[in-house]
Amino acid sequence: MPLLPMATFRRLAVLLLPALLAAADPATAVLDELQAANRARADLAREEAAWTAERQRLAALIAATAADTARQEREASSAEARRDAARAAIATLGSADDLEALRTRLAEAGASAAGRLRALAATVPPGVIALSDDTGFDAVVRVLEGAERAAATVTVEVVTGTRDGRPEAVKLLRVAGAAAWWVSLDGRAAGTAVMRDGTLALTVAPKADAIRQALAQAEGRGQPSIVVLP
C-alpha cells in the first residue's frame, strides 16, 4: 500500500479535523438535538394552530347551516299555512255563481255606504269627506280612508260659506272633523263655522283675535302658543 505524501496528509487532516472534533464534542451534539427539538415543536404548534382554526371555521359553518335550515323550515311552515288558508278561501268562495252573488253584495254595500257618507258630509266641515260619484265598494273604501286621515289633522283651506244669507269665500281652520273657525280673506272678520242643512254657516265672533292667531300658527306664520278659541 503506497504511503500518502506528507502534504496531502496535512490537507486531509485540516479538512477532517473540525468534523472529528464536532463528532467527539457531546455538548455540540446536545445543542444540535435541542435545536432540532425546537424546530419540531414550532412546526407542531403551527400545525395545531391551523387545525384549531379549521375546526372553528367548520363549527361556524355548521352553526350557520343549522340556523339557515331552521329559517327555511319556518318559511316553509308559513308558506304551507298561507296555502291552506288560500285553499280554505277558495272553498268558501265556491262556484262562479257564489262569486257573482258576492260581487252583488259588495256593490249593494258600496251604494249603501256612499249614501250614508253623503248624509254625514252634510254635517261635518268641508274637507273631511271627499265625496265621489263612484259608488263602487272600492271607491267608498278609499273615501273612508281619506276621511280617516282628514279627521286626524288640523288644516287650513279656502272654502265658500254663507254669512248673513250671502255666499262668501273664507279661510277655514278645521280641527279634525269636530270644529271649524273662519277668517275672511281680507282678515277683517272671523268667527265660527258649522254645517247646517248641508251649507257652511259662518257666524262672526265678537273677539276674533284668537281665531286669527290660531290660523296664523296653523299656516306657520305665527309663534306657537296656547290659544283659547270660541
Secondary structure, DSSP 8 states (H G I E B T S, - for coil): -----HHHHHHHHHHHHHHHHHHH-HHHHHHHHHHHHHHHHHHHHHHHHHHHHHHHHHHHHHHHHHHHHHHHHHHHHHHHHHHHHHHHHHHHH-SHHHHHHHHHHHHHHHHHHHHHHHHHHTTS-TTS----S--SHHHHHHHHHHHHHHTT-EEEEEEEEEETTEEEEEEEEEETTTEEEEEETTSS-EEEEEEETTEEEEEE-S--HHHHHHHHHHTT-S--------
